[in-house]
Amino acid sequence: MFSKVISHSGFWKSVIFLASMFIIIYNIADVFMVFDGSFTAYAGERFATEHLLRFFSANIASGFVYGFIFSFFKFRSKIKQEQQ
């Protein structure tokens, strides 16, 4: 079932879309909750040279996990409905 789901047409497109939306929404929420809406403070903290790799790798990894899990269950239920 796993290989059938990940090879389904549109699966990876859905993963990328959901991952990018998660990253955008998460970072906007982070700006307002942690930095009180100050984009300059956010950019200064998150894009500091010593934290830059951690920032990007954490965003990409968390976005991928979120997108993969939601897309997997979405497409799995779609395949199960098609089989019935």
N, C-alpha and C positions, 0 to 999 in steps of 0.2 A: 504494500500500500504506500510506503514511504516514497519509493522510486516513482510510482505512478503519480503521486501528488506533485513532486518537485519537477517532473518532466511535463506536467500539464501546461497547455498553452496559456501564457499570461501570468504564470506563477511568479517568475523572477521579476517581471515588470511590477507586479503588485508588491513584492518584497521591497524593491527599490523605492517605490512611491510611498509606502507606509513608513519606511525607515527615514526618508527625507522629511516627511511631515512630522514625524516624532521628534527629530532633531531640531527642526525649526520651532515647533510649539514648546518643547522642553526648554530651549534656550531663551525664548521670549518670556516664559514663566520664570525662569531663573533670574532674568534681568529685573523683573518686578518684585519677586519675593526676596531675593538676597540683596540686591543692590538698589532697592527702592526706585526703580525705573531709570537709574543713571546709566546710560549706555557708555559713557566715557569711563566710569568706574569699572563697568563690566569688561570693556575692551582692555583696560589696563591690567586687570587681574587675570582674565582668561587667556589673553594673548601675550602674556609675559614670556620671555624666551625660555625660562626654565620650566614653564608649565605647558608650553605649546604642544609638544608631542602627546602628553597625557590628555590634554583637552580634546585633540582631534581623535586619538585612538579610543577614548571613552565614548565620545559621541558616535563614532562609526560603529563600534561594537554594540553599544546599547541600542542604536537605531536598527542595526541588522537583526539583533535578537528579537526585538519587538516586531519588526516587519515580518520576519520569518515565522514566528509563532502564530501571529494573527492570520497571515496568508495561508499557512499550512492548514489550520483548522477550517478556514473558509473554503479552500479548495477541496479538502477532504470531505466536508459535508456536501459540496457540490458533486463530487464524484459518487458518493453514496446515493444521492438522490437520482443521479443519472442511471445507476445500476438497478434501481427498483422499478 
